[in-house]
Amino acid sequence: MAPAGEQHLLSTEIVNRGIESSGPDAGSMTFSVRVRRRLPDFVQSVNLKYVKLGYHYLINHWIYLATVPVLVLVFGAQIGSLSWKELWRKLWDTTAGYDLATVLVFFAVFVFTISVYFLSRPRSIYLVDFACFKPADDLKVTKEEFIELARRSGKFDEASIDFQKKILQSSGIGDETYVPKSIMSPENITTMKEGRAEASMVIFGALDELFNKTRVRPKDVGVLVVNCSIFNPTPSLSAMIINHYKMRGNILSFNLGGMGCSAGIIALDLARDMLQANPNNVAVVVSTEMVGYNWYPGKDRSMLIPNCYIRMGCSAVLLSNRRRDYRRAKYSLEHIVRTHKGAEDRYFRSVYQEEDEQRFKGLKISKDIVSIGGDALKANITTLGPLVLPISEQLFFFATLMKRYYSGTKGKSTSPATSSPSGTKPYIPDFKLAFEHFCIHAASKTVVNELQRNLGLSDTNMEPSRATLQRFGNTSSSSIWYELAYLEAKGRIKRGDRIWQLSFGSGFKCNSAVWKSVRGIKKPSSNNPWLDCVQRYPFEALS
């Protein structure tokens, strides 16, 4: 039984289980009641420390824009009443008392100050282009074929097969996702050989397309960041890439492992830091996950869930800090906000790799994963809000928050459908005023629906996430790039549009990246994974 304060987070659903085949109720219809935990209402328990963090970050980066207009106004008030001749005469009379050496010293200090200011400014980071790997059609499976492959492998009993079938029916995943052929094998497929074979196929496929689109030579890449959560061989995947493409010896390479579906934005953050420290350079970020190596052949239902959702996919992104790349770049990186809730055991163990009773290794998913993700998301968007929301939304949100805080509502639980005990209705910031497009990690149908409800987004806003989940499944950290590719294939990206990429994963982490389009993106004619099917989306089955 859920605590009284959490009952408003539960929702019920009556499920028709069909006709009972045996027992005292044979021949009659049977039903069951399914209880789901929804995401918490984000604004009901906003932690003030995240608001303070967001405003502190904002002030640190925008103090110059706040003070320069004031100085201009003060200076303008002083000289506004003077004519050009009077102004020139006053400047001449003021400087006439100084000798040449003093004037030169002042000029040198002025030039030095301006130079330091511009040299110390963070370099602009541009996204030149990106690629998403599309596997061959012989790896495509329907939901029925997926269940048949699992049955033919001989690794699952009927109870486990039925459970996976029920998960797939309500998952939001369609009939054109991709899995490696090895999952049908009765042998152990979680081997280094199988993992390297799958990694080579998806990673080299994405990188070949990226280098072809950007016309960048592999030897020109100065920074390489690869993230793959489960499969981490020695030598690393980044070393495998360097060996395959014969990259240069002084390349800065990194390999991130065990960081879940949110690792793609973490890899972006690392690449950005490397580009800030290394001028006139380009970086490649590769995000992927291995399906076969993560395949769980046991009976633990909490470990069978990843089998049903995770599908093959890989993205490769080319970043640059070179000014000459601005003209051909698609986007500029505006913000990255990272949130980590791993200090608490409940969050730390929500997605946990371990062995079951039969010594089979797998990812165990907590039954509270939805509410845990909601808490992490709440902290992340509260920090992100001051950086991106219009001042009107910030004022409404902050005023409502402070009123609720000082009226003694902190820590009190209220129903999302009602006002707070003080009579102050919680104000949900409208993120549609901050962003034109949303690329939210396509984890599952339930998560996507709950995020839409809590953030107040429209079906059009969530269309890239639902379409990606339906067409490609949950491709882990690369899913946000398949969603951006969907927006490009639809021709929706205009110059100046802002895109919010949001991902979350084990740890528990929630990360955001904000991009701004530097030019209108034309509908691609090739090298886009959606070209053969984008005309079919959206359709009613996505909602």
Summary of the structure (lengths in Angstrom):
residues: 543
radius of gyration: 27.1
end to end distance: 30.4
largest distance: 109.7
contacts: 1730
relative contact order: 0.13
helix: 48%
strand: 18%
